[in-house]
Amino acid sequence: MLLPIHIAAGGLAMVLGFVALAARKGDMLHRRSGLLFVYAMLTMGISGSILALHKSWTNVNALGGFMSAYFVITALTTVRPVSAWTKSLNHVALLVAIALLSIEAGLGFKALASPGGTLNGVPFFMLFFMATVTALAAGGDLRLMWVGALPASARLARHLWRMCFALFIAAGSFFSIRERVAKILPEPFTTPFMRALPILVVFLAMFYWLWRVSARRPLVAH
């Protein structure tokens, strides 16, 4: 039963994520689609990790599920009022990030030492990329705990890039494999360019909104 749930949650998360990116920031559509995106990503991530671990306790695909949960939870707590509950979640999230960083770096070196430079089909540079992003995120968690409360622009930036990276995980896990795309979308959408396009859009949107935040421009969609 987990596989259909995982697929449905992943598809819903991508739709909701792109809706939240396009919606006017701060309005009802943005808030509701963003919150539903968090729930969908948690469902997709947890179910995906369970499925991966069921195959093998060393299956690197389980990392994506835990990363998804970590990023959406910390993105959500960033825009919630500071409370004992959000502080506790952030402390737990930091421990998760440190654990993920250790595992990703260890698996990256293991993949690098293998003959093909891969581990269960995942190339070593992707594992090091994931470790780098996790390290940056953990550094942000430490900064938040040190200062206690972030300025408005820094808080929005933290929320934006974490939500976007979670969306990247969902889009990347689907569009990176042609066979998955071919089961749902017509043939023209299975080309390398068309499969890379949604992932590129996520990063372009992330940098665009981060620029809007840094420039202190009104966060409204055009």
trRosetta pair geometry for C-beta under 8 A, 3 or more apart (Angstrom, degrees):
i j d omega theta_ij theta_ji phi_ij phi_ji
1 4 6.6 -58 -165 39 46 103
1 5 6.4 42 147 -17 73 114
2 5 5.5 -65 -152 43 37 113
2 6 5.9 40 154 -26 73 107
2 47 4.8 178 -169 -159 95 100
2 50 6.0 -110 -152 90 157 122
2 51 5.6 -174 117 -67 129 100
3 6 5.6 -52 -144 34 30 113
3 7 6.4 27 158 -16 65 105
3 47 8.0 174 -80 161 23 117
3 51 6.5 101 -82 -108 74 141
4 7 5.8 -55 -145 38 32 109
4 8 6.1 29 159 -16 67 109
5 8 6.0 -58 -143 40 27 108
5 9 6.0 25 159 -17 65 112
5 43 6.6 -109 162 170 100 110
5 47 5.2 -153 100 -117 107 161
6 9 6.0 -58 -143 39 24 108
6 10 6.2 25 157 -20 62 110
6 43 7.8 -163 -104 139 45 80
6 44 5.9 94 -154 -138 62 59
6 47 4.0 -152 -79 113 90 124
6 48 5.2 123 -144 -67 125 71
6 51 6.2 -35 -50 -16 160 143
7 10 5.8 -57 -147 36 27 111
7 11 6.4 25 157 -15 64 107
8 11 6.0 -57 -149 38 30 108
8 12 6.2 26 156 -15 65 110
9 12 5.8 -58 -145 41 30 110
9 13 6.1 35 155 -26 65 107
9 40 5.0 172 -166 -165 77 72
9 41 7.7 167 159 -74 104 16
9 43 3.9 -141 -126 101 149 112
9 44 3.9 -163 113 -63 112 79
9 47 6.6 125 31 28 145 136
10 13 5.6 -52 -145 32 29 114
10 14 6.7 28 157 -19 62 102
10 40 7.8 162 -74 162 17 101
10 44 4.4 117 -71 -128 69 131
10 48 7.7 80 -66 -59 118 125
10 170 5.7 176 -153 -153 79 96
10 173 7.1 -96 -145 86 135 122
10 174 6.3 151 153 -62 126 119
11 14 6.0 -55 -154 32 31 109
11 15 6.7 27 153 -14 65 106
11 174 7.9 112 -83 -101 64 153
12 15 5.8 -57 -150 38 34 110
12 16 6.0 27 157 -13 69 111
12 36 7.7 -91 156 150 111 105
12 40 4.6 -138 100 -131 105 140
13 16 5.9 -60 -142 44 28 107
13 17 5.9 33 158 -25 65 111
13 37 5.8 93 -146 -150 68 68
13 40 3.8 -174 -75 120 81 119
13 41 4.9 111 -131 -69 135 69
13 44 5.4 -66 -16 -11 146 146
13 167 7.4 -167 150 -114 95 66
13 170 4.8 -130 107 -128 124 159
14 17 5.7 -53 -141 35 27 114
14 18 6.5 20 162 -13 62 106
14 167 7.1 112 -118 -154 56 85
14 170 5.3 -161 -70 130 82 122
14 171 5.8 116 -120 -80 110 77
14 174 6.9 -48 -59 21 148 152
14 198 7.7 12 -163 176 121 143
15 18 6.3 -63 -153 38 26 103
15 19 6.4 27 151 -19 64 109
16 19 5.5 -55 -147 36 33 115
16 20 6.3 34 155 -20 67 105
16 33 4.9 -177 -161 -172 81 84
16 34 7.7 167 159 -79 102 21
16 36 5.1 -130 -137 97 149 102
16 37 4.0 -168 119 -78 118 83
16 40 5.9 138 30 19 143 148
17 20 5.8 -54 -149 35 30 110
17 21 6.5 31 151 -20 63 105
17 37 5.0 114 -73 -135 67 131
17 41 8.0 81 -66 -60 116 115
17 163 7.5 176 -137 164 94 92
17 166 7.6 -153 -112 98 132 90
17 167 3.9 150 -175 -112 147 118
17 170 6.7 158 -10 57 155 142
17 171 7.8 -122 83 -42 147 105
17 202 7.9 2 140 -113 126 109
18 21 5.4 -48 -147 33 37 115
18 22 6.3 26 157 -12 67 108
18 167 7.6 137 -54 -158 61 137
18 201 7.8 24 -120 118 107 131
19 22 6.1 -65 -147 42 29 102
19 23 6.0 34 157 -34 67 110
19 29 7.1 -109 160 165 105 103
19 33 4.4 -120 101 -156 116 155
20 23 5.8 -48 -136 25 28 115
20 30 5.7 93 -144 -147 69 63
20 33 4.4 -163 -66 106 83 110
20 34 4.4 109 -126 -73 137 76
20 37 5.7 -59 -17 -24 144 148
20 163 7.2 -93 117 162 142 138
21 164 7.6 85 -96 -101 113 90
21 167 7.5 43 -48 -95 123 178
21 202 7.7 -119 -84 -121 158 60
21 205 4.8 15 -166 171 129 154
21 209 7.8 -121 -146 -36 78 139
22 221 5.9 74 171 -140 47 151
23 27 6.5 -129 161 59 106 105
23 29 4.4 -152 -140 106 139 109
23 30 4.0 -171 105 -73 125 79
23 33 6.3 144 -12 34 149 139
23 221 6.0 -162 137 -18 15 146
24 27 4.5 42 85 2 105 129
24 29 7.2 80 40 54 80 110
24 30 6.2 -111 79 -33 49 124
24 220 5.1 -6 -144 -148 92 73
24 221 4.7 -111 -81 19 53 95
25 30 5.5 139 -125 -138 33 168
25 209 7.7 132 -71 -138 142 120
25 219 3.8 -55 68 139 144 108
25 220 6.4 -121 32 -87 85 32
25 221 6.9 132 -18 -36 73 81
26 30 6.1 24 19 67 20 143
26 31 7.3 23 -163 -49 26 100
26 219 6.5 104 -14 90 111 113
27 30 5.2 95 54 12 67 104
27 31 7.1 -137 100 -4 32 94
28 31 5.9 -60 -145 40 30 107
28 32 6.0 18 164 -11 68 112
29 32 6.2 -61 -140 43 25 102
29 33 5.8 16 166 -11 65 115
30 33 6.3 -60 -137 43 21 102
30 34 5.9 22 161 -20 60 116
31 34 5.8 -61 -146 38 23 112
31 35 6.3 20 159 -17 62 108
32 35 5.9 -54 -145 36 30 107
32 36 6.3 25 157 -12 64 108
33 36 5.8 -57 -145 43 31 109
33 37 6.1 43 150 -29 64 105
34 37 5.3 -49 -148 30 31 118
34 38 6.8 36 151 -22 62 98
34 163 6.9 -30 -145 -138 102 147
35 38 5.6 -46 -157 26 36 114
35 39 6.9 33 148 -13 64 102
35 76 7.6 88 -114 -121 67 117
36 39 5.6 -52 -151 38 39 112
36 40 6.1 39 151 -19 69 106
37 40 5.7 -56 -144 40 30 110
37 41 6.1 29 157 -19 66 108
37 72 7.3 -152 121 -131 84 126
37 163 7.3 61 112 -158 139 106
37 166 7.9 117 150 105 108 127
37 167 7.6 -24 -172 -80 131 98
38 41 5.9 -58 -145 38 26 108
38 42 6.4 28 156 -20 63 106
38 72 4.5 157 -131 171 76 120
38 73 7.5 114 -159 -75 112 45
38 75 7.5 -154 -97 77 109 107
38 76 5.3 54 -114 -66 152 131
39 42 5.8 -54 -149 34 30 111
39 43 6.5 28 154 -17 63 106
40 43 5.7 -56 -150 38 32 111
40 44 6.1 29 154 -16 67 108
41 44 5.6 -52 -140 41 32 110
41 45 5.8 31 160 -19 67 111
41 68 5.0 -148 176 171 99 109
41 69 7.2 174 130 -82 91 45
41 71 8.0 -78 153 75 147 94
41 72 4.6 143 85 -45 140 155
41 166 5.4 19 -147 169 156 124
41 170 6.5 -95 -110 -59 92 127
42 45 5.9 -56 -139 40 25 109
42 46 6.0 19 166 -13 64 111
42 68 7.5 -174 -86 123 33 100
42 69 5.5 75 -120 -113 69 85
42 72 6.4 -121 -53 78 81 140
42 73 7.6 83 -88 -58 110 92
43 46 6.4 -58 -139 40 23 103
43 47 6.0 13 165 -9 61 115
44 47 6.3 -66 -143 44 21 104
44 48 5.9 20 161 -20 63 116
44 65 7.4 -148 123 -122 63 83
44 68 6.5 -78 89 143 98 163
44 170 6.5 47 113 -110 162 105
45 48 5.8 -59 -142 38 24 110
45 49 6.3 22 161 -18 63 107
45 64 7.2 -139 -128 124 82 66
45 65 3.9 135 -173 -162 64 64
45 66 6.7 155 174 -51 113 18
45 67 7.5 -144 -137 62 126 51
45 68 3.4 -158 -85 75 127 122
45 69 4.5 -166 107 -41 150 85
45 72 7.9 -164 -10 15 145 125
45 169 8.0 32 -92 120 103 140
46 49 5.9 -56 -148 35 28 109
46 50 6.5 28 155 -18 63 107
46 65 6.2 146 -66 177 17 117
46 69 6.4 75 -56 -71 81 132
47 50 5.8 -55 -149 36 32 112
47 51 6.4 32 153 -19 65 106
47 65 7.5 -153 59 -131 41 132
48 51 5.7 -55 -147 37 32 111
48 52 6.3 29 155 -18 66 107
48 61 7.0 -108 164 148 101 99
48 62 7.5 170 125 -118 77 45
48 64 6.5 -56 123 89 140 101
48 65 4.1 -173 80 -81 98 116
48 68 7.8 66 45 20 133 144
48 173 7.7 -11 -139 -176 156 163
49 52 5.7 -55 -145 38 31 110
49 53 6.1 25 159 -14 67 109
49 62 4.4 76 -143 -152 75 78
49 64 7.8 -164 -74 69 81 63
49 65 3.2 -141 -45 80 93 148
49 66 5.7 87 -95 -42 144 77
50 53 6.0 -58 -142 42 27 106
50 54 6.2 36 154 -29 63 106
50 65 7.8 -147 -3 164 58 171
51 54 5.6 -51 -150 27 29 117
51 55 7.1 27 152 -17 60 100
52 55 6.0 -57 -161 31 35 108
52 56 7.6 -51 165 52 65 69
52 59 4.1 -160 173 109 90 134
52 60 7.9 -95 -178 71 137 26
52 61 4.1 -157 -114 85 137 98
52 62 3.9 -161 92 -63 131 77
52 65 6.9 -167 15 -4 128 129
53 56 7.4 -98 -148 80 32 33
53 57 6.0 36 -154 -108 80 50
53 59 6.3 -147 -81 43 35 115
53 62 5.1 68 -53 -96 85 141
55 59 5.2 76 75 -66 105 148
56 59 4.3 124 66 -44 90 92
56 120 7.7 -162 64 -100 143 139
58 120 7.6 172 118 -41 86 134
59 62 5.3 97 89 -18 90 100
59 120 6.1 151 -137 -148 57 168
60 63 5.6 -23 -178 3 63 117
60 107 5.7 140 -104 177 115 155
60 119 5.8 96 -32 106 141 107
60 120 5.3 173 16 55 102 129
60 122 4.9 -97 87 21 147 151
60 127 6.9 -68 -156 -94 142 112
61 64 5.9 -36 -169 18 54 113
61 65 7.6 54 142 -14 68 98
61 120 7.3 -110 -21 125 89 136
61 122 7.7 -177 -62 -50 67 130
62 65 5.8 -52 -163 32 47 113
62 66 6.6 38 148 -12 74 106
63 66 5.9 -63 -152 42 36 106
63 67 6.0 36 153 -21 71 110
63 100 6.5 118 -150 -147 93 96
63 103 6.6 -168 -99 108 114 124
63 104 6.2 110 -148 -82 148 93
63 107 7.8 -126 -48 33 146 157
63 130 6.6 66 138 160 136 156
64 67 5.6 -56 -143 39 30 113
64 68 6.3 37 156 -26 64 103
64 169 5.5 161 -163 -166 95 114
64 173 6.0 116 170 -78 157 129
65 68 5.7 -50 -151 29 29 114
65 69 6.7 25 154 -14 62 104
66 69 5.8 -53 -150 37 34 110
66 70 6.2 36 152 -21 66 108
66 96 6.7 -155 175 -175 107 113
66 100 6.0 -172 113 -91 123 118
67 70 5.6 -55 -146 37 32 114
67 71 6.2 25 161 -16 68 108
67 100 6.2 125 -79 -153 82 152
67 130 6.9 -87 -83 -159 156 110
67 134 7.0 -92 -116 -85 108 107
67 166 7.9 -174 130 -107 79 69
67 169 6.1 178 99 -100 113 153
68 71 6.2 -61 -147 37 25 104
68 72 6.4 11 164 -8 64 110
68 166 5.4 97 -143 -145 66 89
68 169 5.1 -147 -82 97 93 150
68 170 7.0 89 -119 -56 127 84
69 72 6.5 -64 -144 41 25 100
69 73 6.1 21 163 -17 64 115
69 96 7.9 -89 95 172 104 158
70 73 6.2 -66 -148 38 22 107
70 74 6.3 8 164 -7 63 113
70 93 5.7 129 -148 -152 81 91
70 96 5.1 -162 -98 113 116 130
70 97 6.0 135 -167 -72 144 79
70 100 6.9 -83 -25 -19 162 153
70 137 7.4 91 135 138 119 150
71 74 6.3 -62 -142 43 26 102
71 75 6.0 28 158 -22 64 112
71 137 7.1 -81 -98 -128 83 152
71 162 4.6 -173 -168 -173 84 86
71 163 7.3 168 147 -78 100 26
71 165 5.4 -124 -147 85 153 104
71 166 4.2 -173 98 -65 125 99
71 169 7.5 151 31 -3 146 137
72 75 5.5 -54 -142 38 31 114
72 76 6.2 33 157 -22 65 106
72 162 7.3 171 -81 143 28 99
72 163 6.8 71 -112 -110 67 65
72 166 4.8 87 -58 -115 86 165
73 76 5.8 -57 -150 35 28 110
73 77 6.4 22 157 -14 65 107
73 89 6.1 -137 166 175 113 119
73 93 5.8 -164 98 -93 119 126
74 77 5.9 -50 -138 39 34 107
74 78 6.5 50 155 -35 61 101
74 89 7.8 -176 -87 134 57 101
74 90 6.6 92 -119 -114 87 74
74 93 5.0 143 -69 175 105 160
74 137 7.2 116 78 -175 161 112
74 141 6.9 -72 -135 -88 141 103
74 158 7.8 -91 142 162 97 105
74 162 5.7 -115 89 -159 97 159
75 78 5.7 -49 -158 18 30 120
75 79 7.6 3 158 1 60 102
75 158 7.4 -173 -116 134 60 73
75 159 5.0 99 -162 -146 78 57
75 162 3.7 -166 -73 97 102 119
75 163 4.5 139 -170 -55 159 78
75 166 6.9 -100 -4 -9 146 133
76 79 6.8 -75 -162 43 33 91
76 80 6.4 31 149 -26 70 115
77 80 5.3 -60 -142 34 40 116
77 86 4.4 149 -155 -151 105 98
77 89 5.2 -172 -80 90 148 131
77 90 5.8 -156 118 -61 154 93
77 93 7.7 -152 23 -14 145 151
78 150 7.7 -15 -154 36 93 137
78 155 5.6 165 172 -165 96 78
78 158 4.9 -162 -136 103 150 114
78 159 4.4 -159 91 -73 133 86
78 162 7.2 137 -7 33 144 142
79 155 6.9 125 -86 157 62 107
79 156 7.8 62 -89 -98 104 55
79 159 5.1 48 -41 -99 109 147
80 83 7.5 -62 134 12 107 104
80 86 5.4 -174 89 -90 119 138
81 86 7.4 -179 91 -8 46 148
82 86 5.9 -120 -136 70 42 134
82 87 6.9 54 -168 -52 84 94
82 148 7.9 43 -143 168 161 74
82 149 6.3 -80 -44 -95 151 101
83 86 5.0 94 48 11 75 97
83 87 6.9 -136 93 -3 39 90
84 87 5.7 -57 -147 39 30 113
84 88 6.3 33 154 -22 65 106
85 88 5.8 -55 -150 34 29 110
85 89 6.5 28 153 -18 63 105
86 89 5.5 -51 -147 36 35 113
86 90 6.3 36 154 -20 66 105
87 90 5.7 -55 -148 36 31 111
87 91 6.5 33 153 -21 64 104
88 91 5.7 -53 -150 33 33 112
88 92 6.5 29 154 -14 65 105
89 92 5.9 -57 -150 40 32 108
89 93 6.0 35 152 -23 66 109
90 93 5.4 -51 -142 36 32 116
90 94 6.5 39 155 -25 63 100
90 141 6.3 173 -177 -149 92 98
90 144 6.5 -105 -168 105 144 135
90 145 7.0 174 131 -70 124 94
91 94 5.9 -49 -153 28 30 112
91 95 7.0 30 150 -15 61 102
91 145 7.6 92 -88 -98 75 130
92 95 5.7 -55 -157 35 37 112
92 96 6.5 38 147 -20 68 104
93 96 5.4 -52 -150 36 36 114
93 97 6.3 39 151 -22 67 103
93 141 6.4 -157 103 -117 101 140
94 97 5.5 -51 -147 34 33 113
94 98 6.4 34 154 -19 65 103
94 138 6.3 102 -146 -141 72 80
94 141 4.3 175 -93 141 97 146
94 142 7.0 110 -134 -62 130 66
94 145 7.3 -7 -60 -33 155 138
95 98 5.8 -52 -148 35 32 111
95 99 6.4 32 153 -17 64 106
96 99 5.7 -57 -150 38 31 111
96 100 6.2 31 153 -19 66 107
97 100 5.7 -54 -145 38 31 111
97 101 6.2 34 155 -23 65 105
97 134 5.6 174 -162 -174 82 90
97 137 5.7 -140 -134 101 136 105
97 138 4.0 173 132 -83 131 96
97 141 6.2 165 27 2 156 150
98 101 5.7 -51 -147 34 30 114
98 102 6.5 31 154 -19 62 105
98 138 6.0 112 -67 -131 65 143
99 102 5.9 -56 -152 35 31 111
99 103 6.4 24 154 -14 65 108
100 103 5.8 -60 -147 40 31 107
100 104 5.9 28 159 -18 69 111
100 130 8.0 -100 160 150 106 104
100 134 5.0 -138 106 -143 112 150
101 104 5.9 -56 -139 39 26 108
101 105 6.2 22 162 -15 63 110
101 131 5.7 95 -147 -149 64 76
101 134 4.5 -167 -79 115 82 123
101 135 5.5 101 -126 -72 129 72
101 138 6.1 -46 -39 -18 141 149
102 105 6.2 -59 -146 39 24 106
102 106 6.2 22 157 -17 61 113
103 106 5.8 -60 -147 40 28 111
103 107 6.1 21 159 -13 66 110
104 107 6.0 -57 -142 42 27 106
104 108 6.1 35 154 -27 63 107
104 127 5.5 -179 -171 -175 77 79
104 128 7.7 149 150 -91 98 24
104 130 4.8 -132 -147 101 140 105
104 131 3.9 -177 112 -75 117 85
104 134 6.1 135 24 19 151 147
105 108 5.5 -52 -147 31 30 117
105 109 6.7 26 157 -14 63 102
105 127 7.8 155 -91 147 20 99
105 128 7.4 64 -114 -111 59 63
105 131 4.5 107 -66 -133 73 148
106 109 6.1 -57 -153 36 30 105
106 110 6.4 29 150 -18 64 109
107 110 5.3 -53 -146 38 37 116
107 111 6.2 38 154 -20 68 103
107 119 5.7 -145 -179 77 94 164
107 122 8.0 18 146 87 123 130
107 127 5.2 -130 100 -151 96 145
108 111 5.8 -53 -147 36 29 108
108 112 6.3 32 152 -22 63 107
108 124 5.3 96 -163 -164 67 77
108 127 3.6 -171 -85 109 82 115
108 128 4.5 112 -150 -61 146 72
108 131 5.9 -72 -22 -14 145 139
109 112 5.4 -50 -144 35 34 116
109 113 6.4 29 157 -16 64 106
109 124 7.8 85 -78 -147 15 116
110 113 6.0 -60 -151 38 29 107
110 114 6.8 39 149 -34 62 101
110 119 5.8 61 103 -86 101 142
111 114 5.6 -46 -153 16 37 117
111 117 6.2 49 153 175 83 43
111 118 5.6 -23 -158 -158 107 15
111 119 3.8 -96 -87 -20 98 105
111 122 6.7 -81 -105 94 151 81
111 123 6.8 132 159 179 137 28
111 124 3.8 -179 103 -85 110 81
111 127 5.7 135 21 12 143 146
112 117 6.3 12 -123 -136 39 74
112 124 4.1 102 -67 -139 71 157
114 117 6.3 -169 74 -62 86 15
114 118 6.4 -85 84 55 136 42
114 119 6.3 154 -7 -74 150 74
114 124 7.9 177 35 -59 98 112
117 123 5.9 15 126 -146 95 81
117 124 5.1 -87 -178 -2 80 113
118 121 5.9 -5 165 -139 132 11
118 122 6.0 149 -162 68 85 33
118 123 5.1 -49 -97 -91 85 49
118 124 6.9 -120 -88 -30 36 70
119 122 5.5 -31 66 60 74 90
119 124 7.3 84 -7 -79 98 68
119 127 7.1 30 36 -47 122 146
122 126 5.5 -112 -178 75 89 130
122 127 6.1 94 133 -52 117 98
123 126 5.1 96 66 3 80 102
123 127 7.5 -150 101 -2 45 87
124 127 5.7 -58 -156 37 39 111
124 128 6.3 35 151 -16 71 106
125 128 5.5 -53 -145 41 37 111
125 129 6.2 46 151 -26 66 103
126 129 5.4 -48 -146 33 33 116
126 130 6.5 35 153 -18 63 102
127 130 5.7 -50 -148 36 32 111
127 131 6.4 35 150 -20 63 105
128 131 5.4 -50 -145 37 35 115
128 132 6.3 40 153 -24 65 102
129 132 5.7 -52 -149 32 31 112
129 133 6.6 27 154 -14 64 105
130 133 5.9 -55 -148 38 32 108
130 134 6.2 31 154 -18 65 109
131 134 5.7 -56 -145 40 30 112
131 135 6.2 34 154 -24 64 105
132 135 5.7 -53 -149 33 30 113
132 136 6.6 30 153 -17 63 104
133 136 5.7 -54 -152 35 33 111
133 137 6.3 32 151 -18 66 106
133 165 6.6 163 -175 -151 136 145
134 137 5.6 -54 -147 38 33 112
134 138 6.2 34 154 -19 67 105
135 138 5.7 -52 -144 37 30 110
135 139 6.4 35 153 -21 63 104
136 139 5.6 -53 -151 34 31 115
136 140 6.6 33 150 -19 62 103
137 140 5.6 -53 -154 34 34 114
137 141 6.6 39 147 -22 65 101
137 162 7.0 101 -124 -103 114 101
138 141 5.4 -47 -151 31 38 116
138 142 6.6 39 151 -18 65 101
139 142 5.7 -51 -150 35 34 111
139 143 6.5 37 150 -21 64 104
140 143 5.5 -50 -148 34 35 114
140 144 6.4 38 153 -22 65 102
140 158 6.1 158 179 -123 136 109
141 144 5.7 -52 -151 33 32 113
141 145 6.5 28 153 -15 64 105
142 145 5.8 -56 -149 39 33 109
142 146 6.2 34 152 -24 66 108
143 146 5.6 -57 -147 34 31 113
143 147 6.3 6 165 0 68 109
144 147 6.6 -66 -139 47 24 92
144 148 7.9 -180 171 -4 53 4
144 150 6.3 -47 -114 -44 83 110
144 158 7.6 85 -73 -129 123 163
145 148 7.7 28 -172 -74 25 41
147 150 6.5 85 91 -81 134 59
150 154 4.2 -121 177 95 116 114
150 155 4.4 152 88 -63 116 81
150 158 6.7 84 68 -4 174 139
151 154 4.8 83 57 15 82 105
151 155 6.8 -149 91 -10 38 91
152 155 5.7 -59 -147 36 28 112
152 156 6.4 25 158 -16 65 106
153 156 5.9 -55 -148 37 31 109
153 157 6.3 31 154 -19 65 107
153 213 5.3 138 -157 169 81 91
153 214 6.9 102 -180 -98 126 37
153 216 6.5 -58 -93 -85 129 84
154 157 5.6 -52 -144 37 32 113
154 158 6.3 36 155 -22 64 105
155 158 5.8 -52 -149 34 29 112
155 159 6.5 29 153 -17 63 107
156 159 5.6 -55 -149 38 32 112
156 160 6.1 32 155 -22 67 109
156 213 4.9 -169 101 -126 120 130
156 219 7.3 -134 -163 -66 146 154
157 160 5.7 -54 -142 36 29 111
157 161 6.3 14 168 -9 66 107
157 210 5.7 70 -133 -131 92 84
157 213 5.0 176 -70 112 84 154
157 214 7.2 60 -86 -58 129 80
158 161 6.8 -61 -142 39 22 96
158 162 6.3 14 164 -11 59 117
159 162 6.3 -73 -152 41 22 105
159 163 6.2 15 161 -14 64 113
160 163 6.2 -65 -149 38 24 105
160 164 6.1 18 159 -14 64 113
160 206 6.6 144 149 -145 96 71
160 209 5.0 -155 -155 113 142 124
160 210 6.0 -179 101 -72 140 75
160 213 6.6 -151 0 -29 151 145
161 164 5.6 -56 -142 42 33 112
161 165 6.1 34 158 -22 67 106
161 206 5.9 82 -114 -167 64 114
161 210 6.4 41 -64 -79 101 123
162 165 5.9 -50 -141 35 30 108
162 166 6.5 34 155 -20 61 103
163 166 5.7 -53 -153 34 32 113
163 167 6.6 32 149 -17 64 104
164 167 5.5 -53 -150 37 36 112
164 168 6.4 44 148 -25 66 101
164 202 5.8 148 -169 176 89 89
164 203 7.5 118 162 -97 124 38
164 205 6.7 -171 -122 92 124 95
164 206 3.7 127 164 -93 167 114
164 209 7.8 175 -55 47 137 128
165 168 5.2 -43 -149 30 38 119
165 169 6.8 46 150 -23 63 96
165 206 7.6 75 -50 -114 64 153
166 169 5.7 -47 -157 27 35 114
166 170 6.8 31 148 -14 64 103
167 170 5.7 -54 -151 38 38 110
167 171 6.0 29 155 -12 71 109
167 202 5.3 -168 108 -134 111 126
168 171 5.9 -58 -138 45 29 105
168 172 5.6 28 162 -20 66 115
168 199 6.4 73 -142 -145 79 81
168 202 4.9 165 -81 125 78 149
168 203 7.0 61 -96 -60 124 81
168 206 8.0 -22 -47 -36 118 144
169 172 5.9 -55 -135 40 22 110
169 173 6.2 22 163 -21 60 109
170 173 6.2 -58 -148 33 23 108
170 174 6.8 8 158 -6 59 111
171 174 6.2 -70 -154 43 30 102
171 175 5.6 -4 169 7 72 119
171 198 5.0 -145 -161 125 128 113
171 199 5.3 173 120 -85 120 69
171 202 5.8 -173 32 -36 154 143
172 175 6.5 -63 -120 51 24 90
172 176 5.3 30 179 -32 64 119
172 199 5.6 76 -82 -109 77 123
173 176 6.6 -39 -121 25 13 113
173 177 7.8 -10 170 2 45 109
174 177 7.3 -94 -175 40 25 90
174 180 5.6 -137 -158 124 61 138
174 181 7.0 106 155 -72 81 78
175 180 7.9 -113 -79 83 20 115
175 181 6.0 57 -126 -74 54 123
175 195 4.4 162 178 -169 93 80
175 196 7.2 164 140 -72 126 26
175 198 5.5 175 -53 52 160 119
175 199 6.0 -149 73 -35 138 104
176 195 7.0 137 -87 157 23 120
176 199 7.8 62 -62 -56 84 146
177 180 4.4 67 88 5 105 111
177 181 7.1 167 91 -10 57 86
178 181 5.7 -62 -152 40 37 109
178 182 6.0 37 154 -24 72 109
178 190 5.3 75 -157 -171 91 100
178 195 6.8 -82 -93 -68 69 158
179 182 5.7 -53 -143 35 30 114
179 183 6.9 37 156 -27 60 101
180 183 6.1 -55 -161 23 31 113
180 184 7.4 -2 155 5 61 108
181 184 6.5 -83 -161 47 35 93
181 185 5.3 -35 177 38 79 114
181 189 6.3 -139 170 119 116 95
181 190 5.1 157 104 -108 119 77
181 195 5.8 -99 -52 -103 164 109
182 185 7.1 -69 -101 61 22 72
182 187 7.3 30 -127 -100 89 56
182 190 5.0 36 -77 -100 84 141
185 189 3.9 -67 144 78 133 141
185 190 6.7 167 88 -55 104 78
186 189 5.7 93 64 10 66 102
186 190 7.9 -124 111 -15 39 95
187 190 5.7 -59 -155 21 42 116
188 191 6.8 -28 -173 -9 44 109
188 194 6.7 118 142 -53 65 165
189 194 4.8 -142 -148 143 46 142
189 195 7.4 103 160 -66 65 68
190 194 6.9 16 22 72 13 124
190 195 6.7 24 -156 -53 33 112
191 194 4.7 83 56 13 86 103
191 195 6.8 -162 85 -6 40 90
192 195 5.9 -64 -145 41 27 107
192 196 6.1 20 160 -16 66 113
193 196 5.9 -64 -146 40 27 106
193 197 6.4 44 153 -44 64 100
194 197 5.5 -34 -148 7 33 122
195 198 7.6 -51 -172 24 34 98
195 199 7.9 21 142 -1 59 111
196 199 5.7 -66 -162 45 49 112
196 200 5.9 51 145 -25 80 108
197 200 5.6 -57 -145 37 31 112
197 201 6.3 36 156 -25 66 103
198 201 5.5 -50 -148 31 34 116
198 202 6.8 41 152 -24 63 98
199 202 5.8 -47 -157 26 35 114
199 203 7.0 25 151 -10 64 103
200 203 6.0 -60 -154 40 35 105
200 204 6.1 33 152 -18 70 109
201 204 5.7 -57 -143 40 31 111
201 205 6.0 31 158 -19 66 108
202 205 6.0 -59 -149 38 25 109
202 206 6.3 27 153 -22 63 108
203 206 5.5 -50 -144 34 33 114
203 207 6.4 26 159 -12 66 104
204 207 6.2 -58 -147 40 29 104
204 208 6.1 33 153 -24 64 109
205 208 5.5 -54 -144 35 31 115
205 209 6.3 22 161 -12 66 106
206 209 6.3 -61 -148 40 25 101
206 210 6.2 24 154 -17 63 111
207 210 5.6 -54 -141 40 32 113
207 211 6.3 39 155 -23 64 103
208 211 5.8 -56 -155 33 28 112
208 212 6.6 29 148 -19 63 104
209 212 5.3 -46 -147 33 40 116
209 213 6.4 41 152 -20 66 100
209 219 7.2 53 -150 -136 93 102
210 213 5.6 -50 -149 35 34 112
210 214 6.2 30 154 -16 67 106
211 214 5.8 -56 -142 40 31 106
211 215 5.9 19 161 -8 67 113
212 215 6.1 -63 -140 47 24 102
212 217 4.7 -88 -154 60 75 107
212 218 7.9 -58 -174 77 112 31
212 219 5.9 116 134 -100 131 72
213 216 7.3 23 177 -76 32 40
213 219 7.1 26 -79 -81 73 116
